[in-house]
Amino acid sequence: MRLILIGPPGVGKGTQSALLVERLGLKALSSGEIFRREIDAQTDLGRLAQRYIDHGELVPNGVTIEMMAKRLRDEETRKSGFVLDGFPRTVRQAEALDEILFQMDLGLDRVVSIEVEDETIIHRLAGRMGCTKCGEIYHSRNKPPMREGLCDRCNGPLFVRSDDQPGTIMERLRVFHENTAPVVDYYGRTGTLLRVDGSLGPEETYRQIISPIAS
């Protein structure tokens, strides 16, 4: 099975991707996670990506497309199927993905647009914290750690990502509406688009995604 998850930052794409991986055995391909690994390793790609991410901007199409093409062509990905999270984010990237999959003689099963009001997104992201060691995510109101500033799982220090600062959140939402929302229209014309309500709990959102696919 080959799926795409589309939605603004903080909508729950990562949570749904993890559930699809766990329950369907798909391979998760998250552009954000791949970039973070490059940033942590301080590669040339990572340093370039950091400059754009820190300002809430999209990493240039050429860099993103090349990075994702390499992972899509991996033999393990071909065998297991995949769920794309964070790619494509522009119509140009969607067109490039079509070209890559055509060359691989593959198609998409479903493009899932997870939709939530901007107000809800701002509330979710403004209190989000991550562990510097294991990557566990917390929220100051919805999922606070037992000890302030420390991860419950590994005791690592917690931090607020640079792209979760209030000003950057607003810029990320602006960029999404300007660049990524047209991708939803692009896939709407292909007959593969599924719109789901992301304001519900993770399990209910998952059921909305999987029911049409399983039927």
Secondary structure, DSSP 8 states (H G I E B T S, - for coil): -EEEEE--TTSSHHHHHHHHHHHH--EEEEHHHHHHHHHHTT-HHHHHHHHHHTTT----HHHHHHHHHHHHT-HHHHHH-EEEES---SHHHHHHHHHHHHHTT---SEEEEEE--HHHHHHHHHTEEEETTT--EEETTTB--SBTTB-TTT--BEE--GGGSHHHHHHHHHHIIIIIHHHHHHHHTTT-EEEEETTS-HHHHHHHHHHHHH-
